[in-house]
């Protein structure tokens, strides 16, 4: 999967595919002067859970502000993670684990 990815846009495309495959609702908040600073790229919901995902490429990592926003989301009971081309498998494992856990309850 990672060999064909060459930008953050490619990582976002793969994240969208995974979210759709696992049936998560998601939206991508507007960045820039009309959006709130530091908000993750994806805000997702399934099973009443909030999942926030910050997409990165290469050696880029979340900024201090992005890390602070993710910490706030976690403190409020949500899940907040960052994903790059090398961590897509971790996202897929998380989605599969949550699906298995919450489908057992249903």
N, C-alpha and C positions, 0 to 999 in steps of 0.2 A: 504494500500500500504506500509506503513512504517514498519509494523510488521515483514515483511520478509527481510528487509534490514539490513545488519550487517557490511557494509564496504563502503568506498568511491567508490569502483568498482561497488557495487550494485547501488549506487546513479547515477553513470555515465551510467549504463545500462538503468535505468529508464528515464534519460534525453534523451538518444538516442531514446528510444521508443516514447517519447512525440514529439521530433523533427521530426521523421519519420511520425508519425500520422498526424501532422499539415503541412507536406510538406516542411520543411526547409532544405536547403542545409547546411551541416556542415562538418567541419574537426576538427581534434584534433592535434594541433601543437606538434611537437616533443619536449619533455622536455630533460633536461640534457645539456651536454657541446655543443651540436650542435644547440640547440634552444635558443631563447631569454628568459631571466629570467623574471618571473612574468607574462607571457602571460597566459590568462585564458585557461582552459581545452578545451573549445569548441569555435570555431569561426563559426558563422552561418549567413546565408543570405536568405532573402525572401522579396519580394516587394521592393528591392533596399535598405533594411534596414540591418544594421550590428547589430548582437546580439552576445555578448561575455558572456559566462557562466563559472564561476569558481565553481567546484564541491567540496563539503566538506562533512564530516560525523561527526555526534555527535556534540560535543561542539566546534569543530575546526572552525576557521574563517579565512578569507583571511589574508595573511601576509601583512606587510606594503608595500612591493614591489608590491604585487598583487593588493592591494587597489590603489596604485599609477597608475598602468597600467590601471585599470578600470576607474579611474578618467580621464586619458588621452583619453581613448576611448569615454567616455561621452563628453568630451570637443570637440572632433572631430565630434560629431553628432551621435555616435553609442549608443547602449543600452548595459550596462554592469551590470551584476548581479551575485550574488553568491547563490547557491542552496545547501541545505542539505536535508536529508530525511524528515524533517518536513516542508520544503518549496517547495516541488514538486508541490503542489496544486497551489501555487503562480505562478510557471512557466506555468502550464497549463492554468491558467486564463489569463496570459499575452499573450500567444500564441493565445488563443481564441479571446481575445480583438483585437489584431493586425489583425488577420484573418478577423474578422467582419468589422473592420474599413477600411481596404484596399480592401476588396471585395466589399464594398459599392461603392467605387470610380470607380471600374472597370466597 
